[in-house]
Amino acid sequence: MAPHPVIEYTSESSWAMIEDKFSPYAKETLAKLIKFMEDEVFPAVRVAHAQIPTDPERRWKTIVPIIAELKEKAKKLGLWNLFLSKAHYPEHGVPLTNLEYAVMAEILGRAGHMGPEAVNCAAPDTGNMEVLARYGSPEQQKKWLVPLLNGDIRSAFAMTEKGVASSDATNIRTSLRREGDEIVINGHKWWISGAGDPRTKLHLVMGKSDPTNKNHYNQQSVVIVPADAPGVTVVRPMHVFGYDDAPEGHCEVIYENVRVPLGNLVLGWGRGFEIIQGRLGPGRIHHCMRSIGAAQASLDLMLERVTDPGRKTFGKYLYEHGTVIADIAKSRAEIESARLLVLSAALQIDKYKAKGALKEIGIAKFVVPEMALTVIDRAIQAFGAEGVSQDQELAGRWAGLRTLRIADGPDAVHIQQVGQRELRRAPGLVKKAAERKRKEGVLMEKAGIKGHL
């Protein structure tokens, strides 16, 4: 029997460990996805980049033609909304586990933003669809979720605020105030992904609705704001090391006396923290999955570069110089280790849900992006000046992943949480050590031993 084509994209050892956990449907979908990526998506990456206008005005009004074409093809192939698991969202999901999707997300991550978008699995739409699928009213689902699931519109999630340490969401100051049958929104947000896209029709806005509530986690609410509502101003796209990520962007947005119907409140007053935790759900490691794909694609580029006879220097291939082979070996080992970590986290989520996999998720959150950055940096070095230029994908990948160490929760937060979780084990370890010491004393006395080294 021929090996599954996924081996070319992950490794034989990884696939051997998880193959028996894949349903026939998942295996068939995975093979179909690999073919779609090879035949359609990977060849279109540079075309899509070229189709984004350089003119500052037109960049933010463009729907990239080739991505629109890819979406239609993916939909016809049934490669659509793969992230939305039927186990968590029976009415709208597809029959894939988090583990099964983990492998697919890694492959999608090799094509940057374009891979996930082509199959309607791109952030922030994924998280927003999960919010509406889990917490939205029937009216909200009909008006907003169905078009998002169909890929007819896009969305933004507005939480991070200018001048506020938003890694602690209790600091958020945007005001949500009820006036009769309306909610009035006033706030200043930034780094709002998707807010620049001409297809974006709604913002999910998190703000403070009950600032005097004694429980800080009941002070916030989430409300649906139409992107074209009076008082919504997209001020500018934020740049990441010079990249603006047009046409989606990460934008600064002002909400000034924006009024929406009371029916646009999601779940209920004071339920904001509950929503944002649920929004993460299985998606807590989607970024990690895609990051591994970006690292793997970068290592592949490096291998092509260092074995290219046209790139010889001083009569030698690049891999014959210095520490290049060691860099390749380290990159392979680090990718393998990170992949196993993420697959383990995905399996834990499937078994025990996200709450039962907090340790694995937390470790992956800071280990994977740092690993991917290291691998990409080695590839950049192999490419020399071309590696940091717009003629290669490496610089853009590095910029995106460096941002991820902040955007998906700062590394310091994840490290702190994992460290605190480990410290909880200390009392049990001390108790076990004391019991072992007692047993050791009994044996020492029985053996007539007075002391030992």
ABEGO torsion letter per residue (X at the ends): XBBBAAAAABBAAAAAAAAAABBAAAAAAAAAAAAAAAAAAAAAAAAAAAABBABAAAAAABBBAAAAAAAAAAAAAGBBGAABBAAABAAABBBBBAAAAAAAAAAAAAAEAAAAAAAGABOAAAAAAAAAAAABBAAAAAAAAAAAAAGABBBBBBABBBGBBAABAAABABBBBBBEABBBBBBBBBGBBGAABAABABBBBBBBABAABABAAAABBBBBBBAABBGBBBABBBBBGGBAGOAAEBBBBBBBGBBBBAAABBGEBGAAAAAAAAAAEAAAAAAAAAAAAAAAAAAAAAAAAAABAAABBGGBBAAABEAAAAAAAAAAAAAAAAAAAAAAAAAAAAAAEAAAAAAAAAAAAAAAAAAAAAAAAAAAAAAEAAAABAABAAAAAAAAAAAAAAAAEBAAAAAAAAAAAAAAAAAAAAAAAAAAAAAAAAAAAAAGBABBX
